[in-house]
């Protein structure tokens, strides 16, 4: 897949922050795109008005096992095949590891891991027929987990493990890549901020454009890259997490301790355990 002109692309989470930009970028590169999101509709893109509007989005709850395969089949039928699947749909939210898993945890595991698994399984026959590719949008937190966000880190690390297993099974016929964004300003962080657990000062924001560029690189490189960081700093962080995990842990602990000492988490009920242990010494 050295280019995107004429390629048939399916993007999940198409109406979200990354999804909208991906639909626009793939369309601008000449690809034919269909999206999937919870609500049907259209993603507006810059294109010839005579083309009939933006990218069509098929409505589907990707956490509903019975709904995924028919929706993917409808998308493949509409495209006339499939060259690229971008598993972009995802949700976040605060979830301390010391507390029992609740509905927030279940939803993140369902959307971030199982929905991508279901979608990929449904799309694989078409991808194999086209010798296509699948790109998973993971997170830097898959390798550099943060406290009070256990569900997100666990779901994204599990997504990477799924991608690695899938590569062993289908990699001779379907390229499998994982992209690792850091924090990008989007509504996915709203619930975390509302809980008094803002990532400001913990994770450095990066532009959406860099994430989109990384995904396009994964889609068009001569050989599907295994892991793709979205920034130079991201490459360093991924290398640190893999080759010096104890140092990475110390850096995270130092940052979090500084936030606790500064009182940044005083208004966060979910951080009560961390505050108590920090004050106890």
Buried (B, 14 or more C-beta within 10 A) or exposed (E): BEEBEEBBBBBBBBBBBBBBBBBBBBBEBEBBBBBBBBEBBBBEBEBEEEEEEBBBBBBBBBBEEEBBBEBBBBBBEEBEBBBBBBBBBBBBBBBBBEEEBEEBBBBBBBBBBBBBBBBBEBBBEBBBBBEBBBBBBBBBBBBBBBBBBBBBBBBBBBBBEBBBEBBEEBEEEBBBBBBBBBBBEEEBBEBBEEBBBBBEEBBBEBEBEBBBBBBBBBBBBEEBBBBBBBBEEBBEBBEBBEEEEEEBEEBBEEBBEEBBEEEBBEEBEBBEBBBEEBEEE
